[in-house]
Amino acid sequence: MSVRELVVLGTASQVPTRHRNHNGYLLRWDGEGILFDPGEGTQRQMLRAGVAAHDLNRICVTHFHGDHSLGLAGVIQRINLDKVPHEITAHYPRSGQRFFDRLRYATAYRETVEITQAPMASDGPVARTDGYTLEARKLSHPVESYGYRLVEPDGRRMLPERLAAHGVKGPDIGRIQREGSLGGVALEDVSEVRRGQRFAFVMDTRLCDGVYALAEGCDLLVIESTFLDEDEELAVEHGHLTASQAARVARDGGVRHLVLTHFSQRYTEPDEFERQARAAGYDGELTVAHDLLRVPVPKRR
């Protein structure tokens, strides 16, 4: 059975708190696991969340500030200790290659697993599989930072009433799906487009074109909201978003489920993030993330 869900491993920003670990987010997408921004302590959070090294297929780093990348050393060494049997690909900004190298070889260990390095230096697709395309977009932060967007190809949904009207049944249903037509009946006559699902991961950034492009039409958007509205000047200065800004991005992009995360240690009342996001006009499903939360990707429309 395929599973599509987000496993939240950590939700703090610059420093962890007693209740929030540094960043870490695992997207389970059918049979694959994509780990985003493994901050310090990610390996332990994986243990607490029931996530094994064998569950990982990709590691995606948005940028090389410590709260988004210090956990790389432990995660990579655990992958090798557990002798994960499949290749794992690491995506990250090419400008941070020296940091990736230092973290990958921070201490001595025995390498047993092929980790493919896939640094990026511009917008565009970074991976294509049969099930999805993974794209990256540059963001606006004091160091080079990218957000990620996963797009499933559109498919087709068979319509029983049209199949019956055209006399297509049994094995012929599979045949018309494979061949595109059968006995003068086109696939389009008995089906409709099934829109592929979309997921986006947007971390440290000011508002910019990349933020909007990543969020557009997403079923599930994970986005930083480091600050509340009263600290918007700080957000702009340090290259971050407020809860209201993140919510307006989701509203304007038609996002179905918004997940706010990456909270400054200065705030102790998470309900205020939801209040400000709602006041900004977002009326879709909304989650203020906490550590070890699981968020399912919304069912297809």
TIDO-712306 format. One record per residue (C-alpha): y, z negated, x negated. Coordinates in nm, 4 decimals. Layout:
       yy       zz       xx
        Y        Z        X
...
***
This chain:
       yy       zz       xx
   0.0000   0.0000   0.0000
   0.3380   0.1028  -0.1419
   0.6048  -0.1642  -0.1883
   0.9764  -0.1058  -0.2217
   1.1712  -0.4210  -0.2879
   1.4222  -0.5853  -0.5155
   1.3177  -0.9027  -0.6970
   1.6256  -1.0966  -0.8088
   1.5579  -1.2827  -1.1328
   1.9097  -1.4030  -1.2127
   2.2574  -1.3884  -1.0587
   2.5007  -1.5565  -1.3007
   2.7729  -1.3756  -1.4908
   2.8918  -1.4696  -1.8380
   2.7075  -1.8016  -1.8605
   2.4103  -1.9375  -1.6652
   2.4527  -2.2404  -1.4409
   2.2149  -2.5092  -1.3208
   2.1259  -2.2905  -1.0233
   2.1759  -1.9370  -1.1563
   2.0010  -1.7705  -1.4484
   2.1543  -1.4866  -1.6449
   2.1094  -1.1430  -1.4877
   1.7744  -0.9808  -1.4243
   1.6612  -0.7534  -1.1400
   1.3266  -0.5824  -1.0827
   1.3018  -0.2892  -0.8454
   0.9480  -0.2329  -0.7211
   0.9278   0.1288  -0.6126
   0.5813   0.2189  -0.4909
   0.3628   0.1849  -0.8001
   0.6447   0.1484  -1.0525
   0.8618  -0.1373  -1.1722
   1.2145  -0.0847  -1.3052
   1.3752  -0.3832  -1.4765
   1.7556  -0.3831  -1.4787
   1.9751  -0.5838  -1.7181
   1.7387  -0.8481  -1.8593
   1.9679  -1.1318  -1.9604
   1.8676  -1.4472  -2.1448
   1.5793  -1.6256  -1.9738
   1.4426  -1.3175  -1.7964
   1.0901  -1.3671  -1.9286
   1.0712  -1.7143  -1.7732
   1.2220  -1.5915  -1.4475
   0.9594  -1.3178  -1.4341
   0.6928  -1.5866  -1.4569
   0.8514  -1.7843  -1.1755
   0.8807  -1.4738  -0.9576
   0.5252  -1.3558  -1.0164
   0.6318  -1.0495  -1.2172
   0.4050  -0.9508  -1.5048
   0.4824  -0.7378  -1.8081
   0.2228  -0.4941  -1.6739
   0.4502  -0.4375  -1.3719
   0.7187  -0.2736  -1.5859
   0.7568   0.0996  -1.6375
   1.1268   0.1248  -1.7205
   1.3981  -0.1020  -1.8551
   1.7553  -0.0036  -1.7662
   2.0462  -0.1688  -1.9452
   2.3965  -0.1080  -1.8102
   2.5776  -0.2355  -2.1209
   2.5362  -0.4660  -2.4166
   2.7107  -0.7849  -2.3178
   2.4756  -1.0784  -2.3665
   2.4320  -1.1747  -2.0028
   2.2879  -0.8278  -1.9402
   2.0773  -0.7753  -2.2508
   1.9872  -1.0896  -2.4484
   1.6532  -1.1090  -2.2677
   1.5433  -0.7753  -2.4119
   1.3946  -0.9384  -2.7201
   1.1627  -1.1658  -2.5238
   1.0682  -0.9044  -2.2639
   0.9818  -0.6427  -2.5255
   0.7763  -0.8899  -2.7267
   0.5928  -0.9998  -2.4109
   0.5148  -0.6360  -2.3291
   0.3532  -0.6056  -2.6706
   0.1769  -0.9433  -2.6560
   0.0182  -0.8483  -2.3233
  -0.0710  -0.5005  -2.4534
   0.0665  -0.3179  -2.1525
  -0.1561  -0.0085  -2.1244
   0.1119   0.2414  -2.0235
   0.4262   0.3790  -2.1835
   0.7535   0.2030  -2.1054
   1.0893   0.3791  -2.1254
   1.4159   0.2029  -2.2102
   1.7462   0.3509  -2.0882
   2.0779   0.2249  -2.2283
   2.4174   0.3503  -2.3546
   2.3822   0.5400  -2.6796
   2.6913   0.3628  -2.8128
   2.4905   0.0393  -2.8089
   2.1996   0.1701  -3.0151
   2.2598  -0.0842  -3.2922
   2.2401  -0.3681  -3.0406
   1.9204  -0.2326  -2.8877
   1.7633  -0.2048  -3.2334
   1.8604  -0.5612  -3.3226
   1.7198  -0.6982  -2.9982
   1.4003  -0.4955  -3.0179
   1.3323  -0.6228  -3.3698
   1.5016  -0.9627  -3.3457
   1.1932  -1.1389  -3.4884
   0.8551  -1.0499  -3.6306
   0.5795  -0.9428  -3.3883
   0.2986  -0.6936  -3.3676
   0.3852  -0.3720  -3.1853
   0.1019  -0.2580  -2.9603
   0.2871  -0.0629  -2.6906
   0.4749   0.2650  -2.6934
   0.8340   0.1996  -2.5874
   1.0259   0.5238  -2.5514
   1.3954   0.4944  -2.6271
   1.6114   0.7089  -2.3982
   1.9780   0.6404  -2.4818
   2.2451   0.8175  -2.2762
   2.5968   0.9315  -2.3546
   2.7123   1.1009  -2.0327
   2.6692   1.1099  -1.6556
   2.3642   1.2749  -1.5073
   1.9880   1.2426  -1.4567
   1.8068   1.0245  -1.7091
   1.4544   1.0547  -1.5644
   1.2680   1.2689  -1.3112
   0.9316   1.1879  -1.1581
   0.7436   1.3191  -0.8561
   0.8769   1.0238  -0.6569
   1.2410   0.9981  -0.7624
   1.5274   1.1034  -0.9856
   1.7059   0.8300  -1.1825
   2.0719   0.9040  -1.2479
   2.3447   0.7290  -1.4476
   2.7204   0.7169  -1.4002
   2.9795   0.5819  -1.6395
   3.1725   0.2757  -1.5216
   3.4990   0.1062  -1.6272
   3.4446  -0.1988  -1.8472
   3.5750  -0.3139  -2.1884
   3.2520  -0.1862  -2.3472
   3.0720   0.1328  -2.2453
   2.8785   0.0663  -1.9273
   2.6687   0.2764  -1.6892
   2.5404   0.2218  -1.3388
   2.2106   0.3602  -1.2128
   2.1126   0.5416  -0.8940
   1.7591   0.6196  -0.7795
   1.7193   0.9101  -0.5358
   1.3962   0.9977  -0.3585
   1.3543   1.3675  -0.2706
   1.3901   1.4564   0.0952
   1.0616   1.5147   0.2760
   0.9585   1.6168   0.6260
   0.8496   1.4114   0.9242
   0.5886   1.5698   1.1529
   0.6780   1.5590   1.5234
   0.3723   1.5034   1.7491
   0.5297   1.6588   2.0577
   0.6166   1.9799   1.8725
   0.2760   1.9930   1.7075
   0.1145   1.9663   2.0502
   0.3451   2.2300   2.1981
   0.2438   2.4768   1.9276
  -0.1244   2.3834   1.9403
  -0.1336   2.2512   1.5835
  -0.3817   1.9681   1.5426
  -0.6495   1.8174   1.3213
  -0.6853   1.9680   0.9719
  -0.4265   2.2336   1.0584
  -0.1541   1.9699   1.0364
  -0.2236   1.9186   0.6669
  -0.2534   2.2901   0.6140
   0.0874   2.3705   0.7627
   0.2390   2.0950   0.5494
   0.0895   2.2475   0.2354
   0.1458   2.6149   0.3147
   0.4699   2.6047   0.5110
   0.3455   2.8097   0.8062
   0.0331   2.8701   1.0109
  -0.0422   3.1430   1.2648
   0.3240   3.2290   1.3056
   0.4322   2.8655   1.3384
   0.6727   2.7524   1.0651
   0.6758   2.3992   0.9270
   1.0361   2.3689   1.0478
   0.9153   2.4318   1.4056
   0.7009   2.1179   1.4108
   0.8886   1.8779   1.1813
   1.2298   1.7496   1.0811
   1.3894   1.6488   0.7523
   1.3014   1.2964   0.6412
   1.5861   1.1820   0.4221
   1.4803   1.0374   0.0894
   1.5769   0.6776   0.0205
   1.8524   0.5831  -0.2227
   1.9094   0.2745  -0.4369
   2.1992   0.1945  -0.6691
   2.2648  -0.0724  -0.9303
   2.6287  -0.1313  -1.0214
   2.7187  -0.4025  -1.2696
   3.0270  -0.4885  -1.4725
   3.3076  -0.2518  -1.3779
   3.6496  -0.2090  -1.2260
   3.6859   0.0249  -0.9310
   3.6355   0.3825  -1.0557
   3.4888   0.7157  -0.9464
   3.1491   0.6183  -1.0827
   3.1235   0.3169  -0.8524
   3.1812   0.5269  -0.5422
   2.9453   0.8035  -0.6558
   2.6643   0.5555  -0.7198
   2.7056   0.3803  -0.3836
   2.7346   0.6886  -0.1632
   2.4715   0.6907   0.1125
   2.2590   0.4138  -0.0388
   1.9933   0.2321   0.1580
   2.0223  -0.0617  -0.0842
   2.3184  -0.1267  -0.3134
   2.3123  -0.4063  -0.5717
   2.6667  -0.4600  -0.6954
   2.8567  -0.7182  -0.8931
   3.1185  -0.9337  -0.7195
   3.2145  -1.1618  -1.0028
   3.5391  -1.2839  -0.8463
   3.6843  -1.3758  -0.5089
   4.0009  -1.2104  -0.3770
   4.2393  -1.4757  -0.5059
   4.1330  -1.3895  -0.8609
   4.1681  -1.0116  -0.8348
   4.4034  -0.9990  -1.1347
   4.1341  -1.1601  -1.3478
   3.8812  -0.9100  -1.2160
   4.0960  -0.6142  -1.3209
   4.1762  -0.7697  -1.6584
   3.8132  -0.8340  -1.7471
   3.6627  -0.5224  -1.5898
   3.5004  -0.6663  -1.2786
   3.5001  -0.6432  -0.8985
   3.5859  -0.8877  -0.6241
   3.3701  -0.9458  -0.3179
   3.6152  -0.7509  -0.1005
   3.6271  -0.4573  -0.3401
   3.2475  -0.4377  -0.3518
   3.2310  -0.4576   0.0278
   3.4843  -0.1787   0.0735
   3.2841   0.0416  -0.1620
   2.9751  -0.0230   0.0506
   3.1670   0.0334   0.3740
   3.3176   0.3626   0.2599
   2.9852   0.4827   0.1171
   2.7824   0.4111   0.4306
   2.5572   0.1616   0.2525
   2.2903   0.0125   0.4795
   2.2162  -0.3096   0.2868
   2.4633  -0.4624   0.0430
   2.3510  -0.7174  -0.2168
   2.6311  -0.9082  -0.3915
   2.5528  -1.0733  -0.7244
   2.6835  -1.1610  -1.0755
   2.8970  -1.4577  -0.9758
   3.1450  -1.6407  -1.1966
   3.0573  -2.0018  -1.2742
   3.3953  -2.1079  -1.1298
   3.2657  -2.0717  -0.7723
   3.0269  -2.3127  -0.6073
   3.0376  -2.1906  -0.2453
   2.8439  -1.8629  -0.2048
   2.9331  -1.8425   0.1656
   3.2884  -1.7464   0.0704
   3.1618  -1.4220  -0.0858
   3.0046  -1.3251   0.2451
   3.3156  -1.4237   0.4408
   3.5426  -1.2109   0.2235
   3.3008  -0.9165   0.2282
   3.2893  -0.9235   0.6082
   3.6677  -0.9564   0.6270
   3.6904  -0.6391   0.4168
   3.5170  -0.4472   0.6948
   3.1568  -0.4149   0.5836
   2.9318  -0.4531   0.8899
   2.5923  -0.3539   0.7519
   2.3183  -0.5850   0.6325
   2.4601  -0.8209   0.3704
   2.2925  -1.0532   0.1197
   2.4618  -1.2917  -0.1201
   2.1932  -1.3040  -0.3853
   2.0336  -1.6126  -0.5350
   1.7701  -1.6423  -0.8054
   1.4095  -1.5520  -0.7137
   1.5150  -1.3788  -0.3918
   1.3169  -1.0797  -0.2669
   1.5028  -0.8084  -0.0769
   1.3039  -0.5248   0.0851
   1.4449  -0.1734   0.0785
   1.5422  -0.0971   0.4420
   1.2917   0.1004   0.6456
   1.3619   0.4685   0.6800
   1.6110   0.5739   0.9420
***
